[in-house]
C-alpha cells in the first residue's frame, strides 16, 4: 500500500536504537529463523535468545540515546524511507485497533514501544539479535524490528517484497499485542508444537489480525481526517500473501533440510498462513477464530 503523501504519520510511536556493541551471531539469518520456529518462547516470534547464537561483547544500544524518528512526519516520508514506513504503519495500526476496540466497548492500550534496532538489543524477553527476525515481547509489550529482515525475506526466502509485505510483518506483530491486551495469551500451553498446537493457533490468529487491518487500512484517518493509506492494489495483496507463504513452517523446513516435520511446527504451514491472512482481509477480526476447532 502507498501512503497518501499529505497524511500525518507523526503520531506513530517508533524509536530507533543505535547499533549495539554486537553479539556474535553464527549460522546466518536463515538458520536462526529456523531455530526461532523450532524453539519459540511464549509461542510468539521469539526464541530464548540470551547466548543462543554464541558469545560476544553484549548489546549496549540501550545505553544510547533513542531516536524518535522526528524526521518522519508525512506519508511522503513513509513512501521514501523504510524507517518512516514503520512509523506510518504504527500510526495506522494504532488508529485502526483503537477504533475497533472502541466499537466493541473494550479498553485499548497501545504497545509500550516499537523499536527499530540493528545488530542486537536488549528486550524484556532477553537479548535479541537481527537473526531472530521481527518479534513481539509480551513481557514489555514492545515490538522489535531490524529492518534488514525485509532484505532477508527477499534474498534468502524469495519473497516478492514491497511496502505492504513489510507492513504485513508489522501488522502480524501488532496482532500479538492485541492478543496480549485481550488475554488470549493467558493459560495457553505454548510448549507443545504441531499443526493444532496453541502456538500455531496464536501465530495464525496474528496473521488474521494483520489481514483485518489490511482490509480497512485505506479508510483509517489521521488526526486531520486524511486517510493514511491509498486503496490497496491486487499486486500489493499478492505481495503480502507471498510474504506469509515463504515464512510458513513447512517452506522453511523444506528449504533447510529438504523435508517438513509437521509435529515441530510453531507458526503454521504456508497454506495456513495464507488462508488466515485472507480470512482476516475478507472478513475482519471477528473471523479470526483459530482457537475454534482445527486452525
Secondary structure, DSSP 8 states (H G I E B T S, - for coil): --B-TT-B-TT---EE----S-B---SHHHHHHHHHHHSBSTTSS-B--TTTT--BS---GGGS--B--TT--BHHHHHH-HHHHHHHHHHHHHHHHHHHHHHHT------SEEEE-SSEEEETTEEEEGGG-SEEETTTTEEEE-THHHHHHHHTT-----HHHHHHHHHHHHHHHHHHHHTTTTT---S--STTSHHHHHHHHHHHHHHHHHHHGGG-B-TTS-BSB----HHHHHHHHHHHHHTSHHHHHHHHHSS--GGG-SS--HHHHHHHHHHHHHH-GGG--TTSS--
